[in-house]
Amino acid sequence: MADSSFDVVSKVDKMEADNALNQARKEVEQRYDFKNVGASIETSGEKVLIKANTEERAKAVLDVYESKLIKRGISLKSIDAGDPYASGKEYRIEISMKDGIDQDAAKKINKLIRDEGPKSVKSQIQGDELRVQSKSRDDLQATMALLKNADLDVSLQFVNFR
């Protein structure tokens, strides 16, 4: 019997992220506590840029954006929000989306599977994703459960289960 396998990836659905951004933008434009504070949220290339005239208002806009991401099913582990910094008379926060699993996280996941996973499971790093293989589908499902319950700093999805 051939080996069964699945891929561990970390991807952000761009359409859902855009929808969350548009919802957050609408809420910021309409809410009373954001009037006359120069609060805005917009895309700037691959990044999301939050602007406001105080640090607290900028953080409040970030909270609105994070709540919209959660409602859209995007994990907060997949965004990288910087600290507020002053730029002229306003404060800015830059947010970037993490796409793919970086080498350090991939090695950590690989080690976790080797140390705590079922013995028949093999894993290998392929670029920005991991391929996990085993003869037993039950062992693969146990490995998925192990990775879901692990406290990793990366948002994981499981694809190509065959």
C-alpha positions in Angstrom: 0.0 0.0 0.0 1.3 3.5 -0.9 2.0 6.1 1.7 -0.7 8.5 2.7 0.3 12.2 3.1 -0.7 15.7 3.8 0.9 19.1 3.5 1.2 21.6 6.4 1.0 25.2 5.1 0.6 28.7 6.5 -1.4 30.7 4.0 -3.7 33.7 4.3 -6.8 33.9 2.1 -6.3 37.3 0.4 -9.9 37.8 -0.4 -11.0 37.3 3.2 -8.1 39.7 4.4 -9.3 42.3 1.9 -12.9 41.9 3.1 -11.8 42.3 6.7 -9.9 45.5 5.8 -12.9 46.9 4.0 -15.2 46.2 6.9 -12.7 47.8 9.3 -12.4 50.8 7.1 -16.2 51.3 7.0 -16.4 50.9 10.8 -13.6 53.4 11.4 -15.3 55.9 9.1 -18.6 55.6 10.8 -17.8 55.3 14.5 -18.2 58.4 16.6 -15.1 57.9 18.7 -12.9 58.0 15.5 -14.3 61.3 14.2 -11.8 64.2 14.0 -8.8 62.1 15.1 -7.5 61.4 11.6 -8.1 57.7 12.0 -7.7 55.6 8.8 -6.8 52.2 7.7 -5.5 51.4 4.1 -3.3 49.2 2.1 0.1 50.4 1.1 1.6 47.8 -1.2 1.7 44.5 0.6 1.3 46.1 4.0 -1.7 47.6 5.8 -1.2 51.1 7.2 -3.1 52.5 10.2 -2.9 56.2 10.9 -4.3 58.3 13.7 -3.3 61.5 15.6 -2.8 59.7 19.0 -1.1 56.4 19.8 -4.3 55.2 21.6 -6.5 55.8 18.6 -4.1 54.0 16.3 -4.2 51.0 18.7 -8.0 51.2 18.8 -8.1 51.0 14.9 -5.8 48.0 15.1 -8.2 46.3 17.6 -11.1 46.9 15.1 -9.0 45.4 12.3 -8.1 42.4 14.4 -11.7 41.7 15.4 -12.7 41.8 11.7 -9.9 39.3 10.8 -11.1 36.9 13.6 -14.7 37.1 12.3 -13.4 36.2 8.8 -11.6 33.2 10.1 -8.0 34.5 9.8 -5.7 33.8 12.7 -4.0 36.7 14.4 -0.8 34.6 14.3 -0.7 35.2 10.5 -0.3 39.0 10.9 2.7 40.9 12.1 1.7 44.3 13.6 4.5 46.7 14.4 4.5 49.1 17.3 3.0 52.6 16.8 5.6 55.1 15.8 5.3 58.9 15.3 5.4 60.3 11.8 5.0 64.0 11.7 1.8 64.9 13.6 0.3 61.4 13.4 1.0 57.9 14.7 1.3 54.9 12.3 1.2 51.2 12.7 2.4 48.9 9.8 0.9 45.4 9.5 2.3 42.7 7.2 0.8 39.3 6.5 2.9 36.2 7.1 2.6 33.9 4.2 4.4 30.5 4.2 6.3 28.8 7.0 9.8 30.2 7.6 12.7 27.8 8.0 13.0 28.1 11.8 9.3 27.4 12.3 9.5 24.5 9.8 12.4 23.0 11.7 10.6 23.4 15.0 7.5 21.6 13.6 9.6 18.9 12.1 11.3 18.3 15.4 7.9 18.2 17.2 6.6 15.6 14.8 9.8 13.5 15.2 9.8 13.7 19.0 6.1 13.5 20.0 4.4 12.2 16.8 3.7 8.5 16.0 6.8 6.6 15.0 5.6 5.7 11.5 5.3 9.3 10.5 8.0 11.0 8.4 8.1 14.7 7.6 10.2 16.8 5.3 10.5 20.5 4.5 9.6 21.5 1.0 10.2 25.2 0.5 7.7 27.1 2.7 5.6 24.0 3.6 6.0 20.6 5.2 5.0 17.2 3.7 4.0 14.6 6.3 3.8 10.9 5.2 2.9 7.6 6.8 1.4 4.3 5.9 -1.4 4.7 8.4 -4.0 7.4 8.0 -4.8 7.2 11.7 -1.2 8.2 12.5 -1.5 11.2 10.1 -4.7 12.3 11.9 -3.0 11.9 15.3 -0.2 14.1 13.9 -2.7 16.7 12.8 -4.2 16.7 16.3 -0.7 17.1 17.8 0.1 20.1 15.5 -3.3 21.8 16.2 -2.8 21.5 20.0 0.9 22.6 19.9 1.6 26.2 20.9 3.3 27.4 17.7 3.7 31.0 16.6 2.5 30.2 13.1 -1.0 29.7 11.8 -1.2 26.2 10.2 -3.6 24.7 7.7 -3.6 21.1 6.4 -4.1 20.5 2.7 -3.7 17.7 0.1 -4.7 14.9 2.4 -4.4 11.7 0.4 
